Amino acid sequence: MSAAHVRTLKPGDEAQVEALLAAHADSSLFLRRNLLEGFVDRARRYHGTWAAAFEAGRVVAVAQHSRFGTMLFQAPAHVADVTRAAARASERPVSGFVGPWSQALSARAALGLDGAPMRMQSHEGLYALSLDALVVPAPLARGAWRCRRAGADELDLLAGWRAGYRVETNAEVESSALRLSSREDVEAGLAEGAAWVLEADGTPVAYQQFNAMLPDVVQVGGVWTPPPLRGRGYARAVVAGALLAARVDGVRRGVLFTGENNVPAQRAYAALGFRRVGDWALIFLETPARAIVA
């Protein structure tokens, strides 16, 4: 591995970082979205402290320690160096690791957190689809079901669904703090136009919220059908409906990730045309911990 110069990022570095992320587009959606805010860390939703490794003046690895404590990265090389630099500069505890699977494991080890208790460690499949090849479920195609953007008057309903999603999918614990942050998640989705609802017979039956939206690509997230309504194809249809609308807006690609053991979700996404393109990690600590960065 070549020697690298590692430093925190500053205004003027954006184009080089975007070039690296574009070269690994399917596994860089969170970072590409957050990059739109610039290299600022002022406790806003997509802010964080950024660090990068440079070889011959070119960015070859990047990490962001987000305001939520999660470490995000695109680091085909020098993952230890950039995650240590970001954690050192941010001075905040680490709550988790989200990114390409092998990089996440290396980052956790580099920060001395392999032995920390984990709330969740999920090896996920990363899937992608050219939206020209989207397979639309028949009930949606013929208009029996309707997919539409969520409305502000549905905030209470969707916040409850979001909390249920996080308990079931992210191994979080039901609490007032979870309910509050779930409400904030939905509020952000409503404000960004990222939240979508599927209706059957005029009743909301499923929900999804893009967790990254860019002019060329969207990342599906937060797909939720209440347990009594499952097994009817609603989750697949709400994803398809949201992607159809994105395609009309000029978006050409969809990306998502789902757990290696979540066979029903894998089948649903395969039926829409998604194909696996990589390995993803969702790793969260039980309690945020200070990294070893010396």
Secondary structure, DSSP 4 states (H G I P E B T S, - for coil): ----EEEE--TT-HHHHHHHHHHTGGG-HHHHHHHTT-S--SS-TT-EEEEEEEETTEEEEEEEEETTSEEEEE-SS-HHHHHHHHHHHH---EEEEEEEHHHHHHHHHHTT-TTS-EEEEEEEEEEEEEGGGPPPPHHHHTTSEEEEE--GGGHHHHHHHHHHHHHHHH-----HHHHHHHHHHHHHHHHHT-EEEEEETTEEEEEEE-SEE-SSEEE----B--GGGTTSSHHHHHHHHHHHHHHHTT--EEEEEEETT-HHHHHHHHHHT-EEEEEEEEEEEEEEE-----
